Amino acid sequence: MNAPTAPASAQGMAGRPAWWPRGGGPRLAALAYLAVMLFVPLGVILQDGLRAGLGGLWGAVSTPVAAHALRLTFWTAGVMAAINAVLGTLTAYVLVRYSFPGKGLLNAIVDLPLAIPTLVTGVMLVVLYGPQAALGAWLQDALGWRIIFAPPGIILALLFVTFPFVVRAVQPVLASLDREQDEAAETLGAGAWTIFRRITFPALLLPVTSGTLLSFARAIGEFGAIVIVAGNIPLKSQTAAVYVLGQVESENRLGASAVSIVMLSVAYALVLVVDWLQHRRTAWVRE
């Protein structure tokens, strides 16, 4: 006579114990990976930066050199984001709405900044705009514009590194828009600019904002290209990321961790805003 088997509720489904949740293995592996790669490093940097309390953190980030590095980082990233919002949207519009020779090549080149090391970006800009280069020397002598080792070089480097963010955020949304409203407005005599401003752009507002915020968040922590084009000149062209490296080399862990916490907080807040915008857009599309 066969021995009685345990009820299905005790055995669980598919041979797993009843106390083990469905999908527990993959979830446990994912959480362990996130803990090792994200939570533990973030916890360590928070603990290190706050070991002297909020007063110690404020004192570390309010020194003249640290404060200047943070201000330079944020305002150059802001200028870059504004330019990227306009020209990134324009690039996406051209790639979606027009056909021309080399369109496929241009579409592939848009992703190039994500593939090459950012140090290479810095070297390219120095070769092009450096004081020894023909273009860089002409800009400085004829117009008085110093590009390398100055804020304009930082903005150019950030524009190159973050260019794909707005383009790739806007392009699929623009491609999915129905052209019937545009054609109807055109038959009624509306111009191209009026059609874009009144019909097309409102549908692109959320993806443009998301791509712009992501490019700003990415620019805050850029190091490779910046250290080449801006150098490491305190109170002049030293950004926050380069400042952190200097404090690590000087064994000032509190100063490095405090500035890192400020950068992480701003970047994380922007990511949360982008996530909220994406959820809002998804809900809007379903409606």
N, C-alpha and C positions, 0 to 999 in steps of 0.2 A: 504493500500500500504506500502510495506516495506521501511524503511529508507535506503538511500544509504549508503553503507559501504565505509570506507576509502580505498584508493588504497593500494596494497600490499607493495609498496615502503615506504608508511608512517607508516604502521603497523609493518613492518619487517617480518621476517620469524619466525614461531613457536611461535607467540604471543609476541615477543620481540620488543621493540621500534626500529625504524630505526636507531637512533643515537647510539644504544648499539651494540658494535661489536660482531661478532659471537665468542662464547666461552669466552665472557667477564667475566662471573662469575668465572669459574675455574681459569682464568688468574689472576683476581683480588685477589682471595684467595691465589694463589701461591705466588704472589708478596708481599702480606701482610705478609705471613708467612716468606718469605725470609727477608723482612725488619726487622721483629721483632727478628728473630733468628740470622741473619748474618749482615745485613747492619748497623743497629743501634749499636750493640756492636763494630763492626769494626770502625765505625765512632767515637765512644766515645774514644776508645783506641788511635786512630790517633790524635784526638783533644787533649787528655791529654798528649801524648808524645811529641807533637809539640807545646805545649803552650808557651814554652820558645824559639821557633824557632829552626832551624836546628843546630845552634850553641849549644843550650842547649841539644838537643838530642845527638849530637856528644860528648859533654862533659860527658853526663851520661853513654854512652856506651864505652867511652875510658878510664874510670877509671881502674886501674890495676885489681881489682877484677872482674869487669864486662867484660873486654876484655879477661881475662883468662878464664872465664866461657864460653864465646862465642867460643873461640878457642878450648877449650876442647870439647864442644858440636859438633862442625863441624868436627874436625878431627876424633873423635871416631865414629861419624855417617858415615864418609867417609870410614873408615876401615871396619865397619860393612857392608856397602853397597857393597864394593868390594867382601867380603867373601860371602855375600848373593847372589850376582850375579852368582858366580861360583857354590856354593853348592845348591842354589835354582834351578838353571837350571839342575844340575845333578839329584836332587830329582825328578823334573818333568819328566826328561828323563826316569828314572827308573820306575816311576809310569805308564808311557804311554807305554813303549816299552817292559817291562818284566812282566811276570806272576810268582808269588811266593806266598807261604802261608802267610796269614796276610796282603796281599796287601790292602784289603778294610779297615782294621783297621788302617793301616799306612796312607792311604788317608784321613781318618776322623781325625786322630791326627794332620795332617798338619794345620787344622783350629782351633785347641785347643787354641793357643795363642790369638786368636780373641775373645774367649768366656770367658776366666778366667780373673779376675781382675789382673792388672799388679802388684799390691802390693803382690799378691800371688807369682808371678814370682820372685820378689825380695827376698821373704822369702825362696823360694826353693833354690835359688842360695846361700844365706847365710848359709843355713843348709848344703849345699853340699861343698861349697868352703870357708866357714868362718874359721878363725884361730883356732877355737875350734873343727872344724870338722876334721876327720881323713885325708881326701883327701887334704883339704886346708892346714892343718899343714904340711903334707908331701911335698906339692908343695913349701911351703915357706922355710922349713928347708933343703930339699934336693936340690932344684933347685933355691931357692931364688926368686920364683915367688909369689908376693902378689896379690891376685885376688880381694878380697873384700876391699872396701874403696880405690880403685885404678882404673886406666883406664881399665885394663883387665876385671874387673867386670862390668864396664859400657858397654863395647863392648859385653860381653856375654849376658847381659840383653837386649840390643838392638837387638842382633841376635835372641833371643827367641821371642821377641815381634813382630818383623817385618818379621819373616821367611815366613809366607804365601804369602806375596806380590809377590815375584818373582815366586814362584811355581805356584800360581793361574793365573799369567799373561802368563806364558809360556805353561802350561799344555794344555789348549784348542787349542792353535795354533799348538802345536806339534801333538796332536791327530788328527787334521784335515789335516795334510800333507799327500800327496800321497807317498806311499812306493815304487812305481815302480822305481823311480830314484835310491833309495838306493839299491834295488835288482839288477838293471842293473849295477850299479857301483861295487857291490859285485861280480857279475859274471865276471866282467873284471879284478878282482884281487885286488880291492881296499880294504884296511883294515878298521876296524871299526872307528878308529880315523880319517882317511882320509875322509871317508864318512860323518862323523859328521862335520868336519871342512869345507869341500868344498860344501856340499849339505844341510845338516840340519841346521847348525848354521846360515848361511845367512838369512834363513827364520825366525829365532828366534831372530834376532838382535833387531828389534823394540820392541817386547814384553819384552825381557830381559832388555833393556834400560828403558822402562816404569816402569816395576816392581822395578828395582833398584832405580830409582829416587823417586818413591812413598815410598819405604822403607826409603830412606834418609829423605824425608820430614816428614814422620811419626816419625822418630827417633829424629828429632830436638826438638819436643815438649814433648817427653816422660818424665814423672815425677814419676809415682807410683813405678816402679821397680828401677829407678835410686836413688831415695831418700833412699831406703833400702840398696842397694849394694854399693853406693858411699858415702853416708852420706852427710854432708853439711860442708865440709872443704874448706874454701876459699883458692884460689891459689893452690889447690891440686886436689880435686875431686868434686868441686862444678860446676855443669853444669848450663846452662842458665836458664832452667826451675826452678831448685832449687834456683838459685839466685833471680829470680823474686819473688818466695814465701818469701824469706828473706827480700826483699825490701818492700813487702806489709806489712809484720809483723812489719817492722821498720817505717812504714808510709811514705816511700819514694816513692810516686806515680810516680814521674817523672822517677826515675831510673827503676822502674818496667815496666812502659809503654814504655820507650825508648828501653829496651832490647826486650820487647814483639814485638815492631814494626819491629826490625831487624829479629827476628825469623819468624814473619808473612810474611815479604817481601820475604825472601828466600824460605819459604814453598810455597807461592803463585806463585813465579816465576817457581818453579819446577813443580807445578801442570799445569801451562800454557804450559810448554814444553811437559809434558806427554800428554795433550790434543792435542797439535799439532802433536805429534808422532802418536797418535791413528787415527787422521784424515788422516794422510799421509798413514798409513797402510790400512785404509779403501779404500782410492783412489787407492792404489797399488793393492789390491785384486780385485777391480772392473775392473781394466785394464787387 
